[in-house]
Amino acid sequence: MNDRIKKLRTQSRESIPYLSLERAFLLTEFYKNGAAHKFSAPIARAKAFKHLMENKKICINEGELIVGERGPEPKATPTYPEVCCHSLHDLDILNSREKISFKVSEDTRKKAKDTIIPFWKGRSIREKIFPQVDDEWIDAYEAGIFTEFMEQRAPGHTVGGKNIWNKGFLDFKKEIKESIEKLDFYNDPEAFNKREQLIAMKLAADTIVSFAERHALEAKRLATNELNPIRKKELEKISEICTYVPSRAPRTFWEALQHYWFIHLGVITEYNTWDSFNPGRLDQHLYPFYKKDIDDGNLTRDEAIELLQAFWVKFNNQLAPPKVGVTAEESNTYTDFCNINIGGLKEDGSDGVNEMSYMLLDVIEEMRILQPSSNVQISKKTPERFLKRSLEIVKTGFGQPSVFNTDAIIQELT
């Protein structure tokens, strides 16, 4: 890896994980003003998302090519008090854990005590669920037969499909508008609820675009003050890219990576996904952009590798939000479980391995960082070269990529 990636990788690995209340504070600020009560649940949630993304700090780290952080800086990890709120005891545990700790400053503790915890008492999803469950469930829980877990996050194991790579949010807004116009309020009893959901989707689309535009403005500001002509040009390019995507479908390899990253940040900032959102079959999605740039003479293989490695670092900067209660003591990890899927088969049943598949393996081998997780899909049609290359990396003991039998998966699903 080159010097730039070495620096970004080192920053990511050596940054001290800490709990950031930026998100919790902004969300509390929104709900405290009472505006949420004026709207349906989907629209209120969309407006809360808008408030978050328009007011959170914009972070562009030195030397970055792919920009955007969930927290105010790398490894600044948010909390989700609307789902479940950390107690002061939880914060003490997170701060003092021997392994996988999250530093909690006195200022953070004070804000949690004075503002976050009091407001969300009785309002969080977790606190609304527990009083409604059966006594038998409570007895089993208090006896330690199981620990609370799933109500702390939204593990839907969602994979980004090809639509997010082939369309921009202006396209999605057009589709939303058309869907609203087709609603039948006379005959469909769900028409009103559908409209509210669609309006919320439009608000979320606008929010993602404005979030990208904030990065464009910050990159432009940094470029104005940048003395290094090479970095100045990079920042100007970043500003240009963030102005174009994700409002429009990406045209280039660099745009495709940044386009996805804004979507990823939007999803994991809006809700605690913790292992439920992934870019999916990254080699299949990225290869057309890579091939076009190569064919047009706008990109070299080394430049593409550098962009992929910069992309890898971004995942490693986003730590899994820590849990609450007993699970804060017995279950801890920094991994947010985003999983990159490589190889396998195409939709028509032919082998899916391409040049990008091998490039991603090279990136996994060289980066050797905790996130993102990765796997290879192996079928009877997989080239022996790809299988051997995958196993060369597996045998180093790094733990990635994991190996899945595509044929068995297809058989299970059919």
HELIX and SHEET records of a PDB file:
HELIX    1   1 ASP A    3  GLU A   14  1                                  12    
HELIX    2   2 GLU A   22  LYS A   32  1                                  11    
HELIX    3   3 ALA A   35  LYS A   38  5                                   4    
HELIX    4   4 ALA A   41  ASN A   55  1                                  15    
HELIX    5   5 LEU A   88  SER A   96  1                                   9    
HELIX    6   6 GLU A  106  LYS A  111  1                                   6    
HELIX    7   7 ALA A  112  ILE A  116  3                                   5    
HELIX    8   8 ILE A  117  TRP A  120  1                                   4    
HELIX    9   9 ILE A  125  ILE A  129  1                                   5    
HELIX   10  10 PHE A  130  GLN A  132  5                                   3    
HELIX   11  11 ASP A  135  GLU A  142  1                                   8    
HELIX   12  12 MET A  150  GLN A  152  5                                   3    
HELIX   13  13 ASN A  163  ASN A  166  1                                   4    
HELIX   14  14 PHE A  169  GLU A  181  1                                  13    
HELIX   15  15 ALA A  191  ASN A  225  1                                  35    
HELIX   16  16 PRO A  229  TYR A  244  1                                  16    
HELIX   17  17 PHE A  253  GLU A  270  1                                  18    
HELIX   18  18 LEU A  282  ASP A  295  1                                  14    
HELIX   19  19 ARG A  301  ASN A  316  1                                  16    
HELIX   20  20 THR A  327  GLU A  330  1                                   4    
HELIX   21  21 GLU A  355  MET A  367  1                                  13    
HELIX   22  22 GLU A  384  VAL A  394  1                                  11    
HELIX   23  23 THR A  406  LEU A  413  1                                   8    
SHEET    1   A 2 TYR A  18  LEU A  19  0                                        
SHEET    2   A 2 ALA A  76  THR A  77  1                                        
SHEET    1   B 2 THR A 158  VAL A 159  0                                        
SHEET    2   B 2 PHE A 277  ASN A 278  1                                        
SHEET    1   C 3 ASN A 339  GLY A 343  0                                        
SHEET    2   C 3 SER A 373  ILE A 378  1                                        
SHEET    3   C 3 SER A 402  ASN A 405  1                                        
END                                                                             
